[in-house]
Amino acid sequence: MLGKKDYQEKLYTNFQLSQRIPKDNFYRRLKEFIDLNFLYKLVEPYYGKEGQKSIDPVVFFKLMLVSYLENITYDRRLIEFVNMRLDVLYFLNYDIDEELPWHSTISRTRKLFPKSMFEEVFNRVLKMCIDSGMVSGHTQAIDSAYIKANASLDSLEVKQPNQSVEDYVAKTYDENKNQQPRRKAKQDKSKKDQRTIKSNKNQLNDLKTHQKWFKDKEGGPLGSQDPRARYLSNETHYSPVDPDSRIAVKPGKPRQLYYSGNISTDTANHVITNIQANHSDKKDSRYLIDIVRNTVKRLKDNELDIKRVLADTGFSNGENYKYLEDNDIEGYIPPHGTYKGIREGFIYEPENDRWKCIQGKYVTFRKIKYQKGQPEKHYLTTRSDCKGCPFAKKCIGKSHEKRIRITFYRDEYERAIERVTSKTGKIMKKVRQSTVEPVLGTLINFMGMSKISSRGIEQANKVMLMAGTAYNLQKLMRYIHKTRKTAAIRIRDLAQQMFLNIYIVFFQYFKLFKENYIRLSGNKFNVVYSKHYIKH
C-alpha cells in the first residue's frame, strides 16, 4: 500500500536529545572528552555581583570552537547554524526548546575577555596533545601567511604630517591635499601616532617617484581591484576602521589590508605549538625571534626542548641565525638573495678582518652601515693602493678606491648555508613543506582563518588562537580514536594468535593419540573416523 506522510505539530511531545545523537558522533565524543570548567574561576574578575546573568563562559568558548570547526567566521551565521544542529545543541548543553544567546552577546563577550584567556584555552588543549604523545618537541616548522582584515582600501585616509600640509605637499605629492576616502568611516578608531606620518625624507621621495605619473590621473581613491592601488602605502595612508591592519600584497593578487598569521607546528603529528597575529607591513624575519621564544616557552612548560627550527627564505636574517645558535637551536633556513659573503678575486683574512686583492693590497674594514634595516660591513682601500693598478679599470671603474660590502653576520650565514645544503638540510626542507604548509592551508581554507572578522590586532590574536585550538582538538580526537582502534585490532590479533596456538597444541596431541590408537587397536572403522575428524 502506498504511504503518504502528513505533518501535524504536537502541543506536547516526549523527546530526549541525548537519545537522538549517535554514540560515535564527533560533538558527542568531544563533549565527553573536553572539560572547560576551569574557566569559571578565571572569568570571575570580569563580572559583577549583581545585574543580569551573562552568557555561560563555557558555552561561549564552545561556540567559538564550533565556529572554527565548521569554518564559520560570523556570529550571526554561527547562531543560525547551531539552531539547525541537534548534536551541536547537545554539545552546548542546550535543549531544542531553549533560546540560544543573541549573536551580539558573543561579540561583546569576545571583546570582554583578554587575550590571556584564549591563550589559556589553547595551552590546555596543547598540553592534552603533549600528554597523549602527539608532540615530540625537538623539531618545529614555522611559516606565515597574510590573513585578510575586516577593512577595505576604500576607507583609507591620508596620514597628516607634523608640519603644515602645504610644506608636506610640496615635498611629497600634490594630490594628497584634497584626497578623500571613497567610503568615509563612521568612526575613526586610530590613535594619533597611527594617523601621523613617521616616514623619513628618503622614503617619501621614493613614494614621490613611484606616484609621479599617477598624480595627473583622474579618479578618486583606489579599491583593491584597481591596478593603481599599488601606489597606496603604509607610509602615507591608514585605515580608520582597523588601524592595526596594514597594506600588503602578494604576487599575482590585489593589494589588500592584512594581518600576518604566524604558526609553529610540531613535525611529529602536525600539532600547532604556537600561533600569533602580527602586523603585515614587516618582513617575516622580523618576527622569527618572537615566534621561537613563544614556542620555546610553551614547550618548556610541558618539559619539552626544541632542537631544530625549520622555516623558508622569508625568515632568513643574520640576527635570527645568531639567536638560534646562541640558544643551541639548529636553524634550517635558506638565506635570501641579498646575502653578500664573498668577493671574487679577493681573499678574506679573518684574523685581521680584511680582504686581500690579487695585487697584494688590502681592503680594510671602515664602518658599519644599515641597508634596508640590515647591518653591512664596509671595507675600503686607499687611493694610493689603487692608483696605477693594471686592473683598476675593471675592478673599481671610475671610483678612486675599492669598496666591498659584506653582510655583518657573515659567519652565521655561512654556517646556515652549510646546514641547508647538507643531506640533512634537504630532508628537513621536505619535512617543512609537508608539515607546516598543509596546516596553514587547512586553517585558512577550512577553519575560519580566511578573514579576521574582528578588528584590532588583539582581536586578531584571539581569532587565531581559537582557530589553532580547534585544529589541535580535532587532531587530538582523531589521534585518540585511531589509537583506540589500533589497540582493539592488536587485541583481536593477539586473541586470534592465542586460539591458533591452542588449536595447534590440541592438534598435535590428537595426532599422537590417533597414531597410538591405530597401532594398538587396528580397528579399520576407527582409522577412517579419525581421518575424517582431523580433516574437518
Secondary structure, 3 states (H helix, E strand, C coil): CCCCCCCCCCCCCCCCHHHHCCCCCHHHHHHHHCCCCCHHHHHHHHCCCCCCCCCCHHHHHHHHHHHHHCCCCCHHHHHHHHHCCHHHHHHCCCCCCCCCCCHHHHHHHHHHCCHHHHHHHHHHHHHHHHHCCCCCCCEEEEEEEEEECCCCHHHCEECECCCCHHHHHHHCCHHHHCCCCCCCCCCCCCCHHHCECCCCHHHHHHHHHHCCCCCCCCCCCCCCCCHHHHHCCCCCEECCCCCCCEEECCCCCCCEEEEEEEEEEECCCCCEEEEEEEECCCCHHHHHHHHHHHHHHHHHCCCCCCCEEECCHHHCCHHHHHHHHHCCCEEECCCCCCCCCCCCCCEEECCCCEEECCCCCEEEEEEEEEECCEEEEEEECCHHHHCCCCCHHHHCCCCCCCEEEEECCHHHHHHHHHHHHCHHHHHHHHHHHHHHHHHHHHHHHHCCCCECCCCCHHHHHHHHHHHHHHHHHHHHHHHHHHHHHHHHHHHHHHHHHHHHHHHHHHHHHHHHHHHHHHHHHCCHHHHHHHHHHHHC
